[in-house]
Structure formats: C-alpha cells, structure tokens
Amino acid sequence: MDSLSQLALGAAVGVAVMGRRTAVWKAALWGAVAGTLPDLDVFFDHGDAIRNMTQHRSHSHALFWLTLGAPVLAWFVSRMHGQRELFGRWWLAMWLALITHPLLDTMTVYGTQLLQPFSDRPLAVGSIFIIDPLYTLPLLVGVGIALAWRGFKGLRWNTVGLALSTAYLAWSALAQWHVQGVVGEQLAARGAPASRVLVTPTPFNTLLWRVVVMRDGGFEEGFVSLLDGGRPIQFDRFASDTVLYEALSSQWAVQRMAWFSRGFFRLHEEGGAAFITDLRMGQEPNYSFSFRVAQRGSEFAAVTPQNQGRRGDVNKALAWLGPRMLGHDLPPPR
C-alpha cells in the first residue's frame, strides 16, 4: 500500500495497543514510525531496475526479521520516554505495527516476500489497489480524533477506524472472490477456460475489476463492475512475441520477471529493443513496469534493465473510470 496508508495503520495500531498507558501522541508517533520502516528498502540500489523491483518488499518485509527487530525498537522507545516498566507493551505495539505493514502489502497485487529468509516466494492476494481512500480514511479519522479528543472516547474512535478499515479489506477479498466466480463462469460458457487468470481492482475502488487471461501467444483484458448487472465481459486480445521469448528466455532478467509476475508478462520489440512488461499493474497500453532488457544487433544482446513504464493520459483514464465503475458500458481508453 501507499506510504500514507502504512503510516496511518501503524499509528492506529500503536494507539490501540498502548491505550491510556502512555500519551496518545507517543503511541501514534512510534506506531507510524514502525509502520513506515519496512519501506525504507526503496533507498537501497541493488544494481538495476529489475533487481530493485523484485527485491523491494523482500527481507525488510519478512515476518521473521521484523519479529526479531521489534524488541530492539521497543527497548529504544521505552527507555527514550522513561517507561521501562512498559517495555512489554511497547514490544507488542511495535511488533504489531511492523508486521501489519507487510500483511497489508500482501493484499495488493505487487508481491511481498513474507517468508524470507526461508522462502523468497512473493505472496499477493491482489484484492485492493495500492491507493484506496476507503481503506485509508477511516484510519486517518480515527487516529486524528484520538489525538484531538483525549480519553476513552477518542481511543474508541481509533478502534472504530481500525475495525472499518479491516472490514473493508475483508470486503475487497469477498468482492474479488465473487468476480473470479463470474469470470470463470463466463469463460467456461465461451468454451475458453484458462489456467492463469488475474482479477484485481482498478485504481481507488473495489467496484470495477480488471481481468487478465493469459493465452498462447498473448493475453485477453476485460473489465467487470459489480454494477454491470450480469452483462457479458468484453475482452480485448493482445499479442505477445513468443519468438522473442524463445530467443531471450535464458536471460536472467526475463526469467526473473516471469517468476516475479507469476507468468503475467508480455515480451515485445520496439525500435530494435526488447521489452518485458509486468501485466499486473496498469492496463493496456500503459503499465507501471516495462523494462528494456535487450538490444538488437546481429542478434539480441542483454542490456542493463531500465524501467520505461508509462502512465498515459491520466485525465482521460479518470474520465472513463468513474462511469465504468458505475456500470456504464464504455470501452477502455487506449
């Protein structure tokens, strides 16, 4: 999730755990710090764009390492504020603020390596977009009231904010499960079931869902709103260069992206350069991660991967998003 959501979640968890045992501002401050710490890995350069992408949300998001780090942070905080008798409570607060960060990240589609150092498998539910106001606002309001309205009533509002945000996460998973069922039924009715299907929300909401179906030689993309009223999904088909994949499949960068994207990728050539695109984040033709991995000469030669992802026309995309979310039958912007 975005940094504001993680900060708000950490602060809310800190306030909820510490209660009236310490000043609300202290609990919110250190909860926010702990909730932000895992994302400091973005400041480490691993050598190239693909390594940076695929090693983000790895060791710094591992439940094992965060659990080991929690008592160290709690020791520092409890002694800084002269509250050694509250070390155990600060330990619990810091641990929960730390581990809820990667657990929340796992609900997005990116991929979080929760099980490092025992497994580097990136885990992703993909039921919530990286920025969703309906998740973040209850946390911000709850923490804000707790800070402004000291006492039991303020703490109760913080608890309500946490409960609402957690319920929204549960709703997102339920909505995703429903859409997956709709997609499966419609693909079966077409006589075109697929073994690899991605269902993930479009930006800022859990009403409109993007569907990616991987096929031999390419993929299909469609959109489903919960307000479509059972209307058949309209899929557009896009090609992937299978010959190019055969030529580059031995390259580390291509293998790494194929693994990290869980098979939701496309290879294409443009201007003599070969690109591999992560199909999970964005929508056709604009994606957050599209890496130049090779350059054509007498044959393709590997190059240092560079991300050349693009956003496209944001205003045009937003103008489509709202009506399509409400169930209007509009073709996606291309």
Rosetta blueprint (number, residue, H / E / L):
1 M L
2 D L
3 S H
4 L H
5 S H
6 Q H
7 L H
8 A H
9 L H
10 G H
11 A H
12 A H
13 V H
14 G H
15 V H
16 A H
17 V H
18 M H
19 G H
20 R H
21 R H
22 T L
23 A L
24 V H
25 W H
26 K H
27 A H
28 A H
29 L H
30 W H
31 G H
32 A H
33 V H
34 A H
35 G H
36 T H
37 L H
38 P H
39 D H
40 L H
41 D H
42 V H
43 F H
44 F L
45 D L
46 H L
47 G L
48 D L
49 A H
50 I H
51 R H
52 N H
53 M H
54 T H
55 Q H
56 H L
57 R L
58 S L
59 H H
60 S H
61 H H
62 A L
63 L H
64 F H
65 W H
66 L H
67 T H
68 L H
69 G H
70 A H
71 P H
72 V H
73 L H
74 A H
75 W H
76 F H
77 V H
78 S H
79 R H
80 M H
81 H L
82 G L
83 Q L
84 R H
85 E H
86 L H
87 F H
88 G H
89 R H
90 W H
91 W H
92 L H
93 A H
94 M H
95 W H
96 L H
97 A H
98 L H
99 I H
100 T H
101 H H
102 P H
103 L H
104 L H
105 D H
106 T H
107 M L
108 T L
109 V L
110 Y L
111 G L
112 T E
113 Q L
114 L L
115 L L
116 Q L
117 P L
118 F L
119 S L
120 D L
121 R L
122 P L
123 L E
124 A L
125 V L
126 G L
127 S L
128 I L
129 F L
130 I L
131 I L
132 D L
133 P H
134 L H
135 Y H
136 T H
137 L H
138 P H
139 L H
140 L H
141 V H
142 G H
143 V H
144 G H
145 I H
146 A H
147 L H
148 A H
149 W L
150 R L
151 G L
152 F H
153 K H
154 G H
155 L H
156 R H
157 W H
158 N H
159 T H
160 V H
161 G H
162 L H
163 A H
164 L H
165 S H
166 T H
167 A H
168 Y H
169 L H
170 A H
171 W H
172 S H
173 A H
174 L H
175 A H
176 Q H
177 W H
178 H H
179 V H
180 Q H
181 G H
182 V H
183 V H
184 G H
185 E H
186 Q H
187 L H
188 A H
189 A H
190 R H
191 G L
192 A L
193 P L
194 A L
195 S L
196 R L
197 V E
198 L E
199 V E
200 T E
201 P E
202 T L
203 P L
204 F L
205 N L
206 T L
207 L L
208 L E
209 W E
210 R E
211 V E
212 V E
213 V E
214 M E
215 R E
216 D L
217 G L
218 G E
219 F E
220 E E
221 E E
222 G E
223 F E
224 V E
225 S E
226 L L
227 L L
228 D L
229 G L
230 G L
231 R L
232 P L
233 I L
234 Q L
235 F L
236 D E
237 R E
238 F E
239 A E
240 S L
241 D L
242 T H
243 V H
244 L H
245 Y H
246 E H
247 A H
248 L H
249 S L
250 S L
251 Q L
252 W H
253 A H
254 V H
255 Q H
256 R H
257 M H
258 A H
259 W H
260 F H
261 S L
262 R L
263 G L
264 F L
265 F E
266 R E
267 L E
268 H E
269 E E
270 E E
271 G L
272 G L
273 A E
274 A E
275 F E
276 I E
277 T E
278 D E
279 L L
280 R L
281 M L
282 G E
283 Q E
284 E L
285 P L
286 N E
287 Y E
288 S L
289 F L
290 S E
291 F E
292 R E
293 V E
294 A E
295 Q E
296 R E
297 G L
298 S L
299 E L
300 F E
301 A E
302 A E
303 V E
304 T E
305 P E
306 Q E
307 N E
308 Q L
309 G L
310 R L
311 R L
312 G L
313 D L
314 V H
315 N H
316 K H
317 A H
318 L H
319 A H
320 W H
321 L H
322 G H
323 P H
324 R H
325 M H
326 L L
327 G L
328 H L
329 D L
330 L L
331 P L
332 P L
333 P L
334 R L
